[in-house]
Amino acid sequence: MSSSFIQSTGSASAGAGFNILFEHILNAILNVSRKNTIFNSTFQRLEQTLRSMAPAIKKIDSYNRDFDRPEEIDGLKAILQKGAELVEKAAKIKRYDVMRKPMYSRKLLKLEDKLKRYNTTVLQLHQVADGKEILFEVKQLSNQVRQMSMGAAAAGYGYSGGSFGAVGGGFSSAPMLKVVPVGLEIPLRELKKKMVNDEVPFLVLSAPGGCGKTTLATAFCHDAEVKVRYEDNIIYITVSKAANLLTIAQNIFQRLGRRVPGFQSEEDAVNKLECLIKDMDGKPTLLVLDDVWSGSEYILEKLYFKMINYQVLVTSRDEFKSFGSTYKLQTLSDTDAMELFRQSAFPQEGNSYKPDQEVLEKIVKSCKGFPLLISVVGKSLLRKPAVEWRKRAKECSKTASFLENSEVLDCLQKSVDALDNKQSIKECYMDLGLFPEDRRIPATALIEMWVELHGLDEDDASYNLYELSFRNLVDLVVIRKDGSEDDGFHNEDFVTQHDLLRDLAIRQSNSASFQIAERLFVEITGNIFPKWWTESTEKVFKAKLLAITTDENFTSSWPDIHAPEVEVLVLNFKAQAYGLPKFIERMQNLKVLIVTNHGLCPADVSDIHHVASLPNLKRIRLENTLIPPNFLPSIASGTIQKLSLFMCSVGQAFSNVILQPNSFPDLEGIDIDYCSDLMELPVWFFNLAQLKKLSITNCQSLSVLPEELGNLVTLEVLRLGSCIELSELPESIGNLVGLKILDISYCASIKKLPEQVGELCNLRKLYMIECDRCEIPMSVAQLGNLEKVVGDEETANSWEIYKTDIPGLKITKHKQVSLDWLH
């Protein structure tokens, strides 16, 4: 928030008494704390802080003369200025941005601490001040906090109906550019002329797949001149092949920070969208629809509202000529193509072999200026010997101009064939078709799948993921760059993939007949099953991987399929209720089950008993589902080794279930992430005799860990990151003598580590990022095996005094990670 905005707000309220307005702020915070559940405890603490300032504020209000030492209030002004900027950003939290909540809660806690310190050091020292300017900043802060609470309420899971008033402008939801684009300077300038200068209302950015349409559209959204025109009102939506108008409408509401209303029909959704755009007060607004497929004319027509200052930019392989202007993106020139290829094949660290110019030109020209091809082919030849370069050049000389998708895929195929398959990298790449188009793929889901399917350990599986990213075959986004990824922590990392590269994986997997194919990827629209499925109920399928994706219109019962050799089953759906298929019972070799709901709210999953008797099932991952009470009892006596719950509602499953002491005899790892209704851990947790890794992260209602935690004597890794209400660690933590890694990063409410932490004789790594409020006991000097502490600057500095007691201790100061990836 700019200072000019604060000043203009202040001048409008200059006649009000300081104390009266301060009381108004207190009442506003009190109202917020009653209505808001996500930030409830944070607002209560902020209310207490403001109340503690009330006596000093009253004294200030009793005077009405200029303050003769204005420099004394600069500290408070700076705090309020930063606080105003903070709440403005927090006010834009959207439903899918619920991951940001811990960060803003931590910053509000710091704001509270600073206000407390100022109250004691300045307000009590100087009882006379011209409080009007300060008051108006505080008032604006209060108003924005109220807006933030409204935005946070919109971010809560489970809301599907009702309406929501304005909470301020949106923000640019365009994805971030991963690299500096090559050869897009002229197209970007021409695109800006059409959209910014000429104000073309509807423009289709058209080109074949792999030409850089998405990259150009992204660069356009982040251009300085474009930001001046649209400010924060850029709405970026990825449409993809399975386009759905209701889903797009929901996403637009989310991007603009509004609660998603219940839509009675598509027409109702369109009407509400039009009203939403009109509420932008005439400010220029840009809707970017990325990756729109042929046949989506109906959706484009409905989203094209002919009103002033509203523009639509579409990226597509189709030109959609009936909608008006088209900008055709050309492939790269020879010069730009060579530059991009050199960046991919010859990075700065050097290369073992550099081919002669003739070989180089043959390979680059064979890519016909397609940026995707150039980058993939270049990376596939990185550090390859001369013979590999000459072989590729000979193959390229036989290749025709490939402007058709099939020919592009043929070229990409050569790069995939060149993958080193010692670690099953090629097989791992082909597995990526299991997941829906244009969806983020959790890194942990891939790693766990590859461990069981290809016989890799977790380190080898992680290596394959990084190698695929290095070869430009996937985009790997690593969130926590604090060293935790070196310990195998990838819970927050995800993978995206260009649709052409996904098509290639599917095409290669489908090269064999359905019955003998090793992988089966099934996408069901509505209730229409493929013929080979419905007509082959008695046939036996040999697939080891089976992925089934259904849309929001799927209501059918499951026809039977006999696939006894399936080891990995991936079920993707978008619905409020979903029944597991009965044919799972016959998959006696099933090792990994991944069930993901891509809808807005956690889905009710039924028929979970179908997995109860599977003798080889080792890993289960559920995402965005309501865990039923019978889920845990049905799998408790089985062979489960890893249980992962992401964005699930676990209240019924954990609070109302009693398990036998010998339940889950083989369970070694539990991941619980973003489960907002987890308030306490169930008793059966502490009877798990084999548990080695326990990760409970971003569970914002978890406030206490019981003393029974000390029963988990086999535990080696304990992660509690971003559990912002967790107030302390139990004293029994000292019993965890096998613990090697402890992570309490972003646990802002922990004020002190227990003395018993010093008894963790095997602790190697400790993560304490944003734990500057946490007091460190002297007993940590006994941690003789501690090798690494990672913390924010204040926390890291507090560990410096223990370096002499702990030989070889390395203290790393962690910098705040940008959350732009959330867009």
NUVOLUM-406218 format. One record per residue (C-alpha): residue in three letters; x, y, z. Coordinates in steps of 0.001 Angstrom, whole numbers, padded with zeros to 6 digits, always signed. Layout:
BEGIN
AlaXYZ...
***
This chain:
BEGIN
Met+000000+000000+000000Ser+001457+003367-000977Ser+002057+006111+001570Ser-000020+008503-000532Phe-003020+006242-000083Ile-002535+006261+003679Gln-002180+010015+003756Ser-005299+010583+001712Thr-007227+008301+004028Gly-005860+010167+007012Ser-006825+013576+005767Ala-010369+012430+005206Ser-010703+011582+008879Ala-008795+014482+010390Gly-011652+015673+012532Ala-012088+012519+014548Gly-010654+012118+018058Phe-007632+009817+018388Asn-009071+007757+021230Ile-012511+007421+019605Leu-011018+006119+016408Phe-008673+003810+018312Glu-011682+002319+020103His-013270+001876+016691Ile-010225-000125+015632Leu-010514-002337+018695Asn-014164-003023+017925Ala-013307-003829+014325Ile-010611-006322+015365Leu-013027-007855+017859Asn-015657-008312+015138Val-013059-009901+012874Ser-011980-012390+015519Arg-015579-013486+016018Lys-016296-014043+012347Asn-012978-015336+011051Thr-011881-018877+011826Ile-008668-019088+009842Phe-006932-016128+011511Asn-008926-016265+014735Ser-006108-016675+017255Thr-003878-014241+015381Phe-006568-011554+015475Gln-007171-012188+019164Arg-003513-011577+019924Leu-003535-008450+017765Glu-006603-007263+019673Gln-004804-007801+022982Thr-001824-005834+021713Leu-003971-002921+020646Arg-005778-002988+023997Ser-002445-002811+025783Met-001711+000377+023846Ala-005045+001982+024777Pro-003892+003770+027982Ala-001007+005465+026183Ile-003285+006385+023296Lys-005702+008030+025708Lys-002876+010121+027109Ile-001864+011212+023625Asp-005473+012122+022843Ser-005632+014363+025905Tyr-003159+016755+024271Asn-003803+018918+021272Arg-000498+020495+020278Asp+002321+019663+017904Phe+004921+017148+018982Asp+008287+018901+019139Arg+010361+015774+018452Pro+008754+014129+015408Glu+011725+011803+014867Glu+010580+009853+017924Ile+007471+008627+016138Asp+009285+007580+012954Gly+009610+004055+014320Leu+005870+003691+014790Lys+005185+005219+011394Ala+007542+002718+009785Ile+005843-000147+011596Leu+002413+000999+010515Gln+003567+001577+006953Lys+004942-001946+006689Gly+001900-003291+008459Ala-000396-001590+005972Glu+001551-003100+003084Leu+001387-006491+004775Val-002374-006507+005234Glu-002937-005243+001709Lys-001098-008292+000397Ala-002803-010604+002859Ala-006191-009227+001832Lys-005652-010762-001592Ile-005408-014294-000258Lys-007600-016596-002299Arg-008929-020030-001694Tyr-006158-021853-003483Asp-003660-019501-001808Val-004387-020986+001616Met-000733-022061+001634Arg+000175-018408+002256Lys-001670-018285+005549Pro+001276-019382+007739Met+003520-016706+006264Tyr+001062-013887+006923Ser+000270-015199+010384Arg+003980-015115+011223Lys+004291-011562+009931Leu+001264-010451+011937Leu+002913-011935+015024Lys+006025-009890+014304Leu+003853-006806+013838Glu+002325-007496+017234Asp+005754-007786+018851Lys+006953-004524+017307Leu+003846-002677+018468Lys+004403-004002+021985Arg+008018-002878+021994Tyr+007048+000564+020701Asn+004339+000863+023328Thr+006832+000418+026152Thr+009774+002367+024728Val+008123+005376+023100Leu+004467+005823+024008Gln+005163+005503+027725Leu+008168+007809+027433His+006406+010557+025487Gln+002833+011160+026558Val+002418+014098+024260Ala+002146+013726+020499Asp+000264+014933+017509Gly-001463+011589+017102Lys-003631+012310+014110Glu-001304+011104+011364Ile-000374+008001+013338Leu-003993+007298+014128Phe-005069+007412+010517Glu-002390+004907+009581Val-003572+002613+012383Lys-007159+003069+011251Gln-006230+002105+007708Leu-004355-000890+009097Ser-007484-001944+010971Asn-009687-001593+007912Gln-007281-003656+005856Val-007105-006306+008607Arg-010881-006525+008393Gln-010611-006993+004637Met-007926-009589+005155Ser-010239-011567+007390Met-012878-011524+004679Gly-010349-012671+002096Ala-009122-015379+004442Ala-012659-016574+004998Ala-012990-016922+001254Ala-009860-019030+001278Gly-011289-021627+003668Tyr-012021-025122+002418Gly-015554-026332+002225Tyr-017265-023150+001027Ser-019317-023600-002110Gly-022234-021216-001940Gly-023298-017688-001146Ser-022004-014369-002345Phe-019102-012231-001367Gly-018467-008505-001527Ala-015433-006791-002883Val-012218-007150-000943Gly-010106-004919-003148Gly-008567-005538-006534Gly-007200-008773-007831Phe-003588-009445-008657Ser-001690-010755-011600Ser-002198-014499-011483Ala+000133-015213-014393Pro+002792-017865-013789Met+006350-016714-013329Leu+008872-016906-016141Lys+011405-019643-015476Val+014036-018332-017912Val+014659-015211-019953Pro+012838-015816-023271Val+014905-015928-026447Gly+013640-014354-029671Leu+010387-012915-028293Glu+011339-009235-028248Ile+009540-008397-031514Pro+006438-010569-030839Leu+006150-009018-027377Arg+006341-005505-028812Glu+003723-006331-031443Leu+001458-007960-028878Lys+001676-004889-026641Lys+000766-002652-029568Lys-002411-004610-030202Met-003516-005036-026586Val-002210-001887-024865Asn-002058+000739-027612Asp-004857-000378-029922Glu-006929-001890-027064Val-008063-004857-029153Pro-010946-006392-027151Phe-010355-010020-028182Leu-007081-011431-029521Val-006091-014999-030319Leu-002369-015724-029999Ser-002054-018699-032336Ala+000804-021080-033187Pro+001523-024819-033360Gly+002331-026657-030152Gly+005803-026015-028776Cys+006211-022563-030406Gly+006197-020591-027153Lys+002629-019259-026941Thr+002420-019663-023170Thr+005883-018172-022701Leu+004949-015101-024756Ala+001628-014659-022929Thr+003426-014958-019587Ala+006106-012454-020621Phe+003336-010095-021737Cys+001624-010263-018330His+004884-009420-016534Asp+005901-006586-018854Ala+006214-003192-017136Glu+003997-001325-019633Val+001330-004015-019369Lys+001347-003771-015578Val+000861-000025-015797Arg-002286-000509-017869Tyr-003908-003415-016022Glu-002230-002994-012630Asp-003318-006063-010662Asn-006328-006967-012787Ile-004798-009727-014882Ile-006663-013028-014612Tyr-004653-015935-016008Ile-006535-019212-016517Thr-005165-022422-018032Val-008059-023993-019922Ser-006606-027198-021495Lys-008361-029829-023564Ala-011068-030815-021086Ala-012501-027294-020890Asn-015451-026694-018583Leu-017232-023363-018275Leu-018239-023813-014622Thr-014684-024692-013625Ile-013319-021658-015466Ala-015882-019439-013746Gln-014887-020800-010344Asn-011217-020143-011099Ile-011906-016555-012162Phe-013712-015832-008899Gln-010791-017336-007001Arg-008198-015313-008911Leu-010027-012108-008011Gly-010203-012988-004329Arg-013936-013595-004191Arg-015865-016423-002663Val-017071-018832-005287Pro-020870-018592-005445Gly-023039-021575-006143Phe-023847-021708-009847Gln-027303-022978-010762Ser-026332-023396-014402Glu-023774-022288-016953Glu-025940-019280-017773Asp-026050-018340-014110Ala-022255-018611-013941Val-021886-016330-016969Asn-024246-013745-015471Lys-022346-013718-012181Leu-019059-013403-014033Glu-020327-010441-016018Cys-021427-008731-012812Leu-018041-009489-011301Ile-016205-007818-014190Lys-018527-004807-014018Asp-017640-004444-010335Met-014042-003671-011337Asp-015125-000001-011479Gly-014125+000414-015093Lys-010488-000456-014437Pro-008741-002162-017376Thr-009064-005906-016903Leu-007351-008654-018877Leu-008550-012245-019008Val-005890-014605-020359Leu-007169-018012-021455Asp-004143-020209-022036Asp-004093-023469-023992Val-007592-023307-025485Trp-008336-026220-027785Ser-010343-026399-030963Gly-014033-026917-030223Ser-014080-024446-027337Glu-015873-021687-029266Tyr-018879-021917-026969Ile-016739-021114-023919Leu-014995-018202-025640Glu-018324-016763-026700Lys-019659-016880-023136Leu-016543-015252-021649Tyr-016376-012435-024211Phe-018229-009619-022445Lys-018412-006602-024728Met-017693-003861-022251Ile-015200-001018-022004Asn-011782-001798-020549Tyr-012331-005574-020647Gln-010041-007576-022935Val-009492-011263-023622Leu-006207-012830-024753Val-006403-016456-025923Thr-003493-018796-026664Ser-004361-021694-028928Arg-003234-023838-031816Asp-006493-022791-033453Glu-007064-019281-034841Phe-010778-018963-033902Lys-011216-016546-036816Ser-014846-015807-036040Phe-013832-013925-032873Gly-011799-011201-034540Ser-008079-010465-034388Thr-005417-013148-034544Tyr-001706-012822-033889Lys+000295-015661-035416Leu+003456-016391-033488Gln+006248-017455-035804Thr+008956-019959-035002Leu+012387-018664-034012Ser+014762-017236-036576Asp+017965-019170-037320Thr+019957-016768-035160Asp+017607-017008-032153Ala+017285-020754-032575Met+021066-021139-032453Glu+021261-018915-029366Leu+018613-020952-027531Phe+020284-024212-028527Arg+023665-023018-027270Gln+022128-022094-023928Ser+020721-025620-023622Ala+023608-027686-024979Phe+026568-025593-023840Pro+025955-024161-020376Gln+028550-022011-018692Glu+030220-024864-016880Gly+031467-026152-020222Asn+030971-029287-022259Ser+033152-032299-022986Tyr+032622-031978-026715Lys+031630-029165-029057Pro+030729-030230-032601Asp+031819-028455-035735Gln+029537-025814-037194Glu+028089-028073-039903Val+026890-030689-037404Leu+025549-027990-035123Glu+023606-026263-037887Lys+022069-029531-039095Ile+020722-030324-035660Val+019434-026816-034961Lys+017774-026451-038362Ser+016039-029785-037905Cys+014168-028239-034963Lys+012591-025706-037369Gly+012640-022937-034796Phe+010397-024668-032243Pro+011641-023487-028794Leu+010413-026615-027035Leu+012231-028890-029472Ile+015390-026818-029368Ser+015648-026852-025585Val+014854-030570-025266Val+017210-031637-028061Gly+019957-029385-026738Lys+019726-030813-023247Ser+019642-034371-024614Leu+023052-033783-026241Leu+024637-032048-023267Arg+027965-033733-022414Lys+027415-036400-025065Pro+030425-037751-027031Ala+031153-036849-030650Val+029633-040050-032002Glu+026273-039175-030467Trp+026319-035741-032099Arg+027179-037187-035525Lys+024470-039824-035180Arg+021870-037194-034359Ala+022991-035025-037274Lys+022539-037922-039700Glu+019049-038583-038374Cys+018182-034891-038710Ser+019252-034785-042344Lys+016532-037344-043107Thr+013834-035464-041221Ala+011294-033399-043120Ser+009823-030138-041959Phe+007707-031049-038946Leu+004971-028550-038457Glu+002419-031207-037572Asn+002151-032449-034025Ser+002986-036010-034963Glu+006245-034888-036545Val+007094-032712-033550Leu+006533-035729-031346Asp+008808-037796-033587Cys+011619-035348-033001Leu+011003-035236-029267Gln+011012-039016-029256Lys+014661-039052-030306Ser+015550-037008-027238Val+013647-039395-024998Asp+015397-042368-026618Ala+018713-040742-025758Leu+017976-040841-022018Asp+020292-042923-019893Asn+018133-045796-018708Lys+020432-047152-016012Gln+018150-045652-013381Ser+014922-046258-015325Ile+014793-042588-016297Lys+013044-043313-019563Glu+010460-045439-017797Cys+009906-042685-015242Tyr+009288-040200-018027Met+006659-042434-019597Asp+004890-042704-016231Leu+004075-038984-016305Gly+001079-039598-018540Leu-000710-041020-015504Phe-001638-037527-014356Pro-004157-035100-015916Glu-003160-032443-018400Asp-002093-029041-017029Arg-002143-030206-013424Arg+000646-029883-010924Ile+002021-033306-010086Pro+003226-033688-006471Ala+006889-034660-006454Thr+006322-037040-003557Ala+003666-038939-005524Leu+006129-039556-008344Ile+008955-040558-006024Glu+006853-043026-004048Met+005446-044499-007242Trp+008884-044976-008780Val+010283-046553-005620Glu+007756-049377-005763Leu+007380-049694-009524His+010997-049557-010645Gly+012739-050892-007561Leu+014536-047604-006829Asp+015412-046174-003466Glu+014147-042679-002704Asp+017456-041024-003570Asp+017534-042656-007019Ala+013914-041699-007632Ser+014679-038093-006654Tyr+017693-038124-008965Asn+015483-039201-011865Leu+013118-036327-011157Tyr+015950-033799-011204Glu+017404-035393-014343Leu+014113-035124-016207Ser+013911-031484-015180Phe+017492-030882-016288Arg+016640-032367-019688Asn+013675-029963-020007Leu+011249-032877-020158Val+009461-031595-017042Asp+009453-028399-014994Leu+010341-029134-011370Val+009449-026387-008889Val+011357-026680-005610Ile+009783-024512-002917Arg+011908-024876+000214Lys+015472-024258-000883Asp+016918-024632+002587Gly+018638-027981+002257Ser+015617-030020+003326Glu+015348-031351-000235Asp+018721-033006+000332Asp+017088-034950+003166Gly+014386-036280+000858Phe+011758-033702+001823His+009742-032878-001289Asn+006266-032402+000190Glu+005927-028878-001189Asp+007604-029488-004561Phe+005679-030194-007729Val+006126-030952-011422Thr+004454-029492-014498Gln+004792-030687-018059His+004157-029263-021514Asp+001149-030955-023106Leu+003244-032098-026084Leu+005663-033899-023784Arg+002739-035497-021979Asp+001244-036513-025337Leu+004557-038137-026218Ala+004570-040225-023041Ile+001006-041346-023696Arg+001652-042065-027379Gln+004639-044225-026585Ser+002748-046081-023867Asn-000220-046683-026190Ser+001918-048071-029006Ala+001008-051605-027924Ser-002523-053022-027876Phe-004601-052297-024790Gln-004401-055858-023525Ile-000619-056075-023460Ala+000264-052419-022817Glu+002316-051857-019690Arg+000518-048575-018997Leu-003145-047768-019461Phe-004249-044132-019429Val-008032-043786-019454Glu-009814-040415-019664Ile-013596-040662-019254Thr-015821-037776-020324Gly-019204-037921-018640Asn-020178-041582-018426Ile-018694-042679-021746Phe-016224-045516-021267Pro-013913-046608-024102Lys-015189-049520-026155Trp-012172-051704-025460Trp-013128-051548-021768Thr-016868-052220-021958Glu-016494-054888-024651Ser-013646-056746-022968Thr-014966-057607-019523Glu-013660-061171-019740Lys-010220-060284-021093Val-007147-060031-018916Phe-005071-056841-019179Lys-001324-056949-018533Ala-000865-053334-017438Lys+001287-052547-014415Leu+000138-048938-014267Leu-003477-047869-014594Ala-004641-044246-014487Ile-008339-043349-014702Thr-009451-039729-014967Thr-013123-038755-014707Asp-014725-035319-014900Glu-017427-033571-012851Asn-020174-035183-014955Phe-019201-038733-014084Thr-022027-040506-012241Ser-021818-044007-013636Ser-021158-047264-011860Trp-017858-048909-012712Pro-017811-051667-015338Asp-015511-054504-014393Ile-011944-054776-015641His-009546-057609-014903Ala-006013-056268-014528Pro-004351-058488-011920Glu-000803-057254-012601Val-001462-053577-011821Glu+001056-052259-009302Val+000177-048554-009414Leu-003407-047267-009610Val-003987-043522-010047Leu-007574-042237-009764Asn-008176-038606-010739Phe-011640-037136-010365Lys-013583-033933-009805Ala-016717-034491-007755Gln-018279-034020-004351Ala-018650-037773-003905Tyr-016683-040633-005387Gly-016910-044385-004992Leu-013820-046548-005376Pro-014306-049195-008076Lys-014925-052743-006933Phe-012418-054175-009424Ile-009638-052963-007101Glu-010291-056056-004999Arg-008861-058233-007761Met-005626-056227-008079Gln-003654-058497-005805Asn-000309-057031-006923Leu-001296-053419-006234Lys+001455-051586-004343Val+000588-047897-004729Leu-002844-046234-004654Ile-003121-042506-005462Val-006573-040907-005226Thr-006823-037206-006120Asn-009858-034967-006159His-009335-031927-008380Gly-012569-030268-007254Leu-012890-027232-005004Cys-013853-028986-001767Pro-012836-032272-000135Ala-014865-035110-001652Asp-016634-037865+000202Val-014881-041105-000814Ser-016897-044275-000316Asp-016347-048014-000829Ile-012935-047730+000770His-013288-051319+001946His-012301-052483-001530Val-008647-051959-000601Ala-008877-053806+002717Ser-007708-057225+001560Leu-004925-056289-000849Pro-001865-058247+000315Asn+000832-056089-001332Leu-000520-052544-000909Lys+002296-050476+000594Arg+001579-046832-000144Ile-001650-044822-000118Arg-001898-041149-001029Leu-005225-039310-000732Glu-005641-035680-001779Asn-008552-033296-001138Thr-010856-035980+000246Leu-013028-036513+003307Ile-011442-039460+005084Pro-014323-041738+006190Pro-014336-043275+009686Asn-013986-046808+008286Phe-010853-045981+006289Leu-008203-046585+008949Pro-009750-049770+010411Ser-010046-051243+006914Ile-006300-050955+006227Ala-004906-051193+009778Ser-004018-054872+009621Gly-002480-054742+006180Thr+000986-054133+004791Ile+000844-050336+004521Gln+004293-048751+004819Lys+003512-045145+003882Leu+000325-043101+004388Ser+000031-039633+002815Leu-002915-037282+003356Phe-002862-033931+001550Met-005567-031268+001953Cys-007856-033878+003451Ser-010538-033585+006095Val-009328-036028+008759Gly-011522-035109+011713Gln-013914-038061+011434Ala-011177-040571+010694Phe-008908-039547+013580Ser-011222-038471+016393Asn-013857-041200+016253Val-011717-044255+015565Ile-010152-046646+018057Leu-007526-049017+016673Gln-005891-052039+018228Pro-002370-051589+019661Asn-000885-053794+016928Ser-002442-051814+014071Phe-000272-050845+011090Pro+002585-053219+011959Asp+004641-052177+008893Leu+003910-048443+008805Glu+007191-046523+008525Gly+006104-043125+007275Ile+003171-040709+007708Asp+002742-037458+005779Ile-000113-035160+006778Asp-000066-031855+004925Tyr-002600-029002+004830Cys-005203-030919+006817Ser-006823-027900+008447Asp-009133-029802+010815Leu-006364-031800+012496Met-006465-030495+016070Glu-004700-033313+017890Leu-002991-036562+017039Pro-004903-039781+017686Val-003699-042142+020394Trp-002916-044948+017960Phe-000160-042822+016433Phe+002018-043487+019439Asn+001732-047276+019221Leu+003409-047472+015800Ala+006415-049602+016583Gln+008100-049204+013167Leu+007460-045514+012471Lys+010595-043778+011180Lys+009293-040615+009503Leu+006474-038424+010789Ser+005678-035269+008822Ile+002803-033054+009983Thr+003044-029787+008103Asn+000792-026800+007426Cys-001836-028155+009813Gln-002996-024849+011160Ser-005267-026130+013928Leu-002755-028442+015593Ser-001910-026760+018890Val-000371-029439+021086Leu+001628-032669+020907Pro+001007-035114+023765Glu+003713-036582+025968Glu+003068-039930+024287Leu+005186-038650+021402Gly+008134-039994+023342Asn+006878-043554+022710Leu+008013-043344+019079Val+011537-044480+019873Thr+012186-045642+016272Leu+011496-042187+014867Glu+014324-040753+012752Val+012638-037750+011110Leu+010089-035403+012706Arg+008759-032497+010634Leu+006257-030031+012061Gly+006756-027133+009666Ser+004178-024332+009483Cys+001966-025677+012262Ile+001528-022115+013403Glu-000689-022830+016430Leu+001669-025422+017893Ser+002763-023819+021148Glu+005364-026239+022478Leu+007151-029549+022075Pro+006549-032154+024799Glu+009299-032875+027317Ser+009187-036515+026259Ile+010884-035561+022995Gly+014097-036402+024781Asn+013148-040092+024491Leu+013543-039962+020703Val+017190-040971+020868Gly+017138-042166+017240Leu+015928-038828+015883Lys+018235-037459+013193Ile+016194-034616+011679Leu+013891-032167+013478Asp+012059-029457+011554Ile+009969-026837+013367Ser+010313-024111+010720Tyr+007530-021527+010643Cys+006060-022782+013938Ala+005649-019185+015076Ser+003919-019960+018370Ile+006693-022099+019871Lys+008377-019798+022368Lys+010811-022235+023941Leu+012451-025562+023205Pro+012242-027997+026134Glu+015424-028756+028045Gln+015086-032389+026987Val+016058-031448+023414Gly+019616-031773+024642Glu+019054-035526+025043Leu+018650-036063+021290Cys+022079-037626+021030Asn+021746-038605+017342Leu+020251-035358+016050Arg+022092-034320+012886Lys+019975-031502+011401Leu+017664-028929+012943Tyr+015471-026567+010902Met+014213-023465+012736Ile+013319-020968+009997Glu+011186-018053+011240Cys+011499-019235+014844Asp+013063-016045+016191Arg+010554-016026+019086Cys+011767-019436+020250Glu+014146-019554+023216Ile+016991-022050+022915Pro+017926-023892+026146Met+021535-024286+027263Ser+021115-028063+027045Val+021585-027938+023258Ala+025306-027719+023988Gln+025086-031486+024582Leu+024091-032166+020946Gly+027522-033387+019988Asn+026400-034972+016710Leu+024498-031927+015463Glu+025896-031016+012044Lys+023593-028335+010702Val+021160-025703+011938Val+019085-023767+009399Gly+017240-020673+010576Asp+016340-017097+009800Glu+018952-014494+010613Glu+017895-013915+014225Thr+017559-017627+014997Ala+020860-018431+013326Asn+022623-015732+015318Ser+021283-017168+018573Trp+023062-020462+017791Glu+026477-018894+017266Ile+027409-019182+020958Tyr+027139-022993+020769Lys+029710-023461+018038Thr+032461-023949+020581Asp+030465-026688+022333Ile+029406-028528+019154Pro+032421-029255+016919Gly+031689-029065+013212Leu+028324-027327+013615Lys+027322-025429+010464Ile+024796-022632+010850Thr+022935-021563+007711Lys+020945-018355+007431His+017889-018897+005279Lys+016400-016181+003106Gln+012652-015839+002643Val+011399-017806-000380Ser+009226-016017-002918Leu+005705-017396-003176Asp+005145-016275-006751Trp+004923-019953-007747Leu+001493-020049-006104His+000132-018031-009031
***
